[in-house]
Amino acid sequence: MSGAYCIACKNKYGPLARCMFHRFPKDIERCKEWALLCHRPNLAYMEPGVCYRTYRLCSAHFKPTQYIGKRLIDNAKPSIFNWSNSSQIDNKTNLTLEPEEIKRLPSQIKGEHFYLR
């Protein structure tokens, strides 16, 4: 995982890292949900295996209650973000959705296109 970094902030993996890094879920619906919660809708239509192998989220984006020891619980969702700092947002893929919209969106994703209402 050398050179890996968190896709939602500037934290980088390495011997001096102050956080843990987590792979995206292999489950297609959870992978899409994580991508949308991270404001990375471009990842929502990728194969979950690609996201699992390529992208990481750091522990700064998960509440302590979502851990058992150092492992995330099975249904953990990233929920801590500082979107007010524009340097942490990928402006090409930035998307702000209400929680209800996020719940509906995974079923609206078709192929490589997003259908937003």
Buried (B, 14 or more C-beta within 10 A) or exposed (E): EEEBBBBBBEBBBEEEBEBBBBBBBEEBEBBBBBBBBBBBBEBBBBEBEEBBEEBBBBBBBBEEEBBEEEEBEEEBBBEEBEEEEEEBBEEEBEBEBEEEBBEEBBEEBEEEEBEEE
